[in-house]
Each structure stands twice: as structure tokens, then as C-alpha cells.
Amino acid sequence: MSPRYYISTTILIGVLTFAISYWQKKQTGKEIFAVFLKVVTAIGVIVGGVFATVWLLAYLGIAQSGFFL
């Protein structure tokens, strides 16, 4: 993958972490880290769900293998 995807994902996670932390009035590093872990977990679940759906569609023959890429 291109480095721009890693950079944009890192920026997205950082912005979401600090926006949610500010919105929920989290101030300590421990609280912000907990929000960070929740954001990373949520993004991982979303991406994993998309890839699982893509794999299932390819496995069932509904879509061609690699159509998501």
C-alpha cells in the first residue's frame, strides 16, 4: 500500500481520538488512551467487516476475486 494511506489513517485516528476526547471532556492521558483504543478497535471492526463481506461475496461467486482492490 502507498504511504499516503498509512498517513491518512493515522491522521483520521488522531483527529477522531482528540475530537471524541474533547467532546466527552477527557483530560488525563489514561482517559485519552482509552478513547484511542476504542477508536482503533471500531475502525478495525469496520474494516474487518468490509473485508469479510468482500471475501464472502467472492467465495460465493457473486463478485470477482479482488474486486474491492
Steps between C-alpha positions, in 0.01 A plus 500: 500500500602854442635697798223757454245244620695441820542873556133577432389215730729627777365853462140372499556300819673794669228748408223265608679426828545863592154603379332230707725574798410869483130422454495265801724736701779246549814668632749250635730295281346178626149612398617619158686171447178310579318706237786430256465126554125519441550697177761253371276206593199654327695572181642147510153351532368710212792417269488134603128488428549649155777254415296208635204605285724534194653157563155344547369653177804374310471155660132470408577603141290815520800724437840444344796436726681824573218727384536715811863584427 
